[in-house]
Amino acid sequence: MSQQDVLNRYLFDGKHARGELVQIEQAYQDILKNHDYPDGVKKLLGELLAATSLLTATLKFEGEIAVQLQGATNAPINYMAINGDHQQNMRGVAKLKHDTEADSLTDLIGKGIMVITIRPNKGEPYQGVVALEKPTLAECLANYFETSDQIPTSIWIFTDTTAMKTAGALVQLLPDSDDKAQQQSDYEHLCHLTNTIKPEEIFELPAETLLHRLYHEEEVRIFEPQAVKFECSCSADKCLNAIAQLGPDELKSILAEQGSVSMTCDYCLTTYTFDESQLLSYINEVKH
């Protein structure tokens, strides 16, 4: 397992707090490789990837998650999304209204919103909406925890578009005792230590080395690391199912003009092409 595509969860023994550390390289590069985004968009997409990984790891569920940033009317970005699951399989995309040299959340999204959609394998889906009122994505996500769970949470995100790496850390208060003052004190102490992370450390050091450097006076219990991977969920069957929703007359018109029907995945840009016999075979199979 590459040390640069790993999520680590850990507990601080004797402290009322927990933490996460994610370091991503290959999965980030795989998400970007077929797209020609401006640098500012690449950076924000990397931040959203790290943020989604951290968020997914805080949730006790099996299923899928989508974190989408929706831009304001006058913002360069229409929307940006990372889709993932509890196994840390991730894919992402950005849709721009026009090219841009902007590189901050405010300039790229404007007074937009963040929509977090959770679809458990068992149970009802959940959706949370947060106004993007803070200057950074990390602060907006911390605000999400504050407003939805009322659990103090701090997040740090780092992205390097030259080295094509993204990473993040999270510290969250554990409300596991009646001593609220001690809980808050532990949380603030560990946030203070985490705030000393340098970009070169989180990009280059193995997780255990970095955690020892940050918390050498604490007892840190690290759980089994989890690989973060790029995996697009598109498939020929899903495209066929979408195409089959077109009316018969529209399908006939496209086939008469082009000889086939094609669909391209927004995320990985794979194009699926089907001829008339494939479409008819699929439609007849679905009917029966």
RARAGI-V325118 format. One record per pair of residues at least 4 apart in sequence whose ideal C-beta (glycine too) atoms are under 8 Angstrom apart, sorted by the first residue. I is the first residue (numbers start at 0). J is the second residue. D is the distance in whole Angstrom. If there is no record, write none. Layout:
I,J,D
I,J,D
This chain:
0,4,7
0,5,6
0,224,7
0,226,5
1,5,7
1,24,7
1,25,6
1,226,8
2,22,7
2,205,5
2,206,7
3,22,5
3,23,7
3,24,4
3,25,7
3,164,7
3,202,8
4,22,7
4,23,6
4,24,6
4,25,5
4,26,5
4,226,6
4,227,5
4,228,7
5,21,7
5,22,6
5,206,6
5,224,5
5,225,7
5,226,6
5,227,7
6,19,7
6,20,7
6,21,5
6,52,6
6,53,8
6,56,6
6,87,6
6,224,7
6,225,5
6,226,8
6,227,6
7,19,7
7,20,5
7,21,7
7,206,5
7,210,8
7,221,6
7,222,7
7,224,5
7,225,8
8,17,7
8,18,7
8,19,5
8,56,6
8,221,8
8,222,5
8,225,8
9,17,7
9,18,5
9,19,7
9,20,7
9,210,7
9,219,5
9,220,6
9,221,5
9,222,6
10,17,5
10,18,8
10,219,8
10,220,5
10,222,8
11,16,5
11,17,7
11,18,7
11,185,7
11,189,6
11,214,7
11,217,5
11,218,7
11,219,6
11,220,8
12,217,8
12,218,4
12,219,8
12,220,6
13,217,8
13,218,6
14,185,4
14,188,8
14,189,6
14,217,7
15,172,6
15,173,5
15,174,8
15,175,6
15,176,6
15,178,8
15,181,6
15,182,4
15,185,5
15,186,7
16,170,6
16,171,7
16,172,6
16,173,6
16,182,8
16,185,5
16,186,5
16,189,5
17,170,8
17,171,5
17,173,6
18,168,7
18,169,6
18,170,5
18,171,7
18,189,7
18,193,7
18,219,8
19,53,5
19,56,5
19,57,7
19,167,8
19,168,7
19,169,4
20,166,8
20,167,8
20,168,5
20,169,8
20,201,8
20,206,5
20,209,7
20,210,7
21,49,6
21,52,5
21,53,6
21,56,8
21,166,6
21,167,5
21,168,8
21,227,6
22,164,8
22,166,5
22,201,7
22,202,7
22,206,7
23,27,5
23,45,8
23,48,6
23,49,6
23,52,7
23,164,7
23,165,5
23,166,7
23,227,5
24,28,7
24,163,7
24,164,5
25,29,6
25,229,7
26,30,7
26,48,7
26,89,6
26,227,5
26,228,6
26,229,4
27,31,7
27,45,6
27,48,6
27,163,6
27,164,7
27,165,5
28,32,6
28,163,5
29,229,4
30,34,8
30,44,7
30,48,7
30,89,7
30,90,6
30,91,5
30,229,6
30,266,8
31,36,7
31,41,6
31,44,7
31,163,7
33,267,6
33,268,4
34,92,8
34,93,8
34,268,7
36,40,4
36,41,5
36,44,7
36,93,6
36,95,8
37,41,7
37,95,8
37,98,6
37,99,6
37,100,7
37,101,8
38,42,6
38,102,7
38,160,5
39,43,6
39,99,6
39,100,7
39,101,5
39,102,3
39,103,7
39,106,8
39,107,6
40,44,6
40,76,7
40,79,8
40,93,5
40,95,7
40,99,7
40,107,7
41,45,6
41,158,8
41,160,5
42,46,7
42,102,6
42,158,5
42,160,5
43,47,6
43,68,8
43,76,8
43,79,7
43,93,8
43,104,7
43,107,6
43,108,8
43,136,7
44,48,6
44,79,6
44,81,8
44,91,6
44,93,6
45,49,7
45,158,4
45,160,7
45,164,8
45,165,4
46,50,6
46,136,5
46,137,8
46,156,5
46,158,5
46,165,7
46,167,8
47,51,6
47,66,6
47,68,7
47,79,6
47,80,8
47,81,5
47,91,7
47,136,6
48,52,7
48,81,5
48,89,6
48,91,6
48,165,6
49,53,6
49,156,5
49,157,8
49,158,7
49,165,5
49,166,6
49,167,4
50,54,6
50,66,7
50,81,8
50,136,6
50,137,7
50,140,5
50,154,7
50,156,6
50,167,6
51,55,6
51,64,7
51,66,5
51,81,4
51,83,5
51,89,7
52,56,7
52,83,7
52,87,6
52,89,7
52,167,7
52,227,6
53,57,7
53,140,8
53,154,6
53,167,5
53,168,8
53,169,5
54,58,7
54,64,7
54,66,7
54,115,7
54,140,7
55,64,5
55,83,6
55,84,7
55,85,6
55,87,7
56,87,8
56,169,8
56,225,8
57,144,8
57,152,8
57,169,7
57,171,7
58,64,7
58,85,8
58,117,7
60,85,6
60,117,7
60,119,5
60,120,8
60,122,8
61,85,5
61,119,7
61,120,5
61,121,7
62,84,7
62,85,6
62,117,7
62,118,5
62,119,4
62,120,5
62,121,8
63,82,7
63,83,7
63,84,5
63,117,8
63,118,5
64,82,7
64,83,5
64,84,7
64,115,7
64,116,7
64,117,5
64,118,8
65,80,6
65,81,7
65,82,5
65,83,8
65,114,8
65,115,7
65,116,5
65,118,8
66,80,7
66,81,5
66,113,7
66,114,8
66,115,5
66,116,8
67,78,6
67,79,7
67,80,4
67,113,7
67,114,5
67,115,8
67,116,8
68,76,7
68,78,6
68,79,5
68,80,7
68,108,6
68,111,6
68,112,8
68,113,6
68,131,7
68,136,8
69,77,8
69,78,5
69,108,8
69,111,5
69,112,5
69,113,8
69,114,6
70,74,3
70,75,7
70,76,4
70,77,6
70,78,6
70,79,8
70,96,8
70,107,7
70,108,5
70,109,6
70,111,5
71,108,7
71,109,3
71,110,5
71,111,5
72,109,8
73,109,6
74,96,7
74,107,6
74,108,5
74,109,4
74,111,6
75,95,6
75,96,6
75,97,6
75,98,8
75,99,4
75,101,6
75,106,8
75,107,6
76,93,6
76,94,7
76,95,6
76,96,7
76,99,8
76,107,5
76,108,6
76,111,8
77,94,4
77,95,7
77,96,5
78,93,8
78,94,5
79,91,8
79,92,7
79,93,4
79,94,7
79,108,8
80,91,6
80,92,6
80,93,8
81,89,6
81,90,7
81,91,4
82,89,7
82,90,5
82,91,7
82,232,7
82,266,8
83,87,7
83,88,6
83,89,4
83,90,8
84,88,5
86,225,8
87,225,5
87,226,6
87,227,4
87,228,6
88,228,5
88,229,8
88,230,4
89,227,6
89,228,7
89,229,6
89,230,7
90,229,6
90,230,6
90,231,5
90,232,7
90,266,5
90,267,7
91,266,7
92,265,5
92,266,5
94,265,8
95,99,7
99,106,8
99,107,7
101,106,4
101,107,5
102,106,7
102,107,7
103,107,7
103,134,7
104,108,6
104,131,7
104,134,7
104,135,6
104,136,6
104,139,7
105,109,7
105,134,6
108,131,6
110,130,7
110,131,7
110,132,8
111,131,5
112,128,6
112,129,7
112,130,6
112,131,6
113,128,7
113,129,5
113,130,8
113,131,6
113,139,6
113,140,8
113,143,7
114,126,7
114,127,7
114,128,5
115,126,7
115,127,5
115,128,8
115,129,7
115,143,7
116,124,7
116,125,7
116,126,5
117,124,6
117,125,5
117,126,7
118,124,5
119,123,8
119,124,7
119,125,8
127,143,7
127,147,5
129,139,6
129,142,6
129,143,5
129,146,7
129,147,8
131,139,5
132,139,7
132,142,7
133,138,4
133,139,5
133,141,8
133,142,6
134,138,6
135,139,7
135,156,8
136,140,6
136,156,6
137,141,6
137,154,4
137,155,6
137,156,5
137,167,8
138,142,6
138,154,8
139,143,7
140,144,7
140,152,8
140,154,5
141,145,6
141,152,5
141,153,6
141,154,5
142,146,6
143,147,6
144,148,5
144,150,6
144,151,8
144,152,4
144,171,7
145,149,7
145,150,8
145,151,7
145,152,7
148,152,8
150,171,6
150,172,6
150,174,7
151,171,7
151,172,4
151,183,7
151,186,6
152,169,7
152,170,7
152,171,5
152,172,7
153,169,7
153,170,5
153,171,8
153,190,5
153,193,7
154,167,6
154,168,7
154,169,5
155,167,6
155,168,5
155,169,8
155,193,6
155,194,7
155,196,6
156,165,7
156,166,7
156,167,4
157,165,7
157,166,5
157,167,7
157,196,8
157,198,5
157,201,5
157,202,7
158,164,7
158,165,4
158,166,8
159,163,7
159,164,5
159,165,8
159,198,7
159,202,6
162,202,7
164,202,5
166,201,4
166,202,6
168,193,6
168,196,6
168,201,7
170,186,7
170,189,5
170,190,5
170,193,5
171,186,8
172,182,6
172,183,7
172,185,8
172,186,4
173,182,7
174,179,8
174,182,6
175,182,8
176,181,7
176,182,6
178,182,6
179,183,6
180,184,6
181,185,6
182,186,6
183,187,6
184,188,6
185,189,6
186,190,6
187,191,6
188,192,7
189,193,6
189,214,7
189,217,8
190,194,6
191,195,8
192,213,5
192,214,6
192,217,8
193,213,6
195,213,7
196,200,6
196,201,5
196,209,8
196,213,7
197,201,7
198,202,6
199,203,6
200,204,5
200,209,6
200,212,7
201,209,6
204,208,5
204,209,4
204,212,7
205,209,7
206,210,6
206,221,7
206,224,7
207,211,6
207,221,7
208,212,6
209,213,6
210,214,6
210,219,5
210,221,7
211,215,6
211,219,8
214,219,5
231,264,6
231,266,5
231,267,4
231,269,7
232,237,8
233,237,6
233,238,7
233,264,4
233,266,7
233,267,6
233,269,6
233,271,8
234,238,7
235,239,6
235,271,5
235,273,8
236,240,6
237,241,7
238,242,6
238,262,4
238,264,8
238,271,4
238,273,8
239,243,6
239,271,8
239,273,6
239,277,8
239,278,7
239,281,5
240,244,7
240,285,8
241,262,7
242,250,7
242,260,5
242,262,6
242,273,7
242,278,7
243,278,7
243,281,6
243,282,5
243,285,7
245,249,5
245,250,5
245,253,8
246,250,7
247,251,6
248,252,6
249,253,7
250,254,6
250,260,7
250,278,7
251,255,6
252,256,6
253,257,6
253,260,5
254,258,7
254,259,7
254,260,7
254,275,5
254,278,8
257,261,8
258,274,7
258,275,8
259,272,5
259,273,6
259,274,5
259,275,8
260,272,7
260,273,5
260,278,6
261,270,6
261,271,7
261,272,4
261,273,8
262,270,7
262,271,5
263,268,6
263,269,7
263,270,4
263,271,8
264,268,6
264,269,5
264,270,8
264,271,8
273,277,4
273,278,5
273,281,8
274,278,7
275,279,6
276,280,6
277,281,6
278,282,6
279,283,6
280,284,6
281,285,6
282,286,6
283,287,6
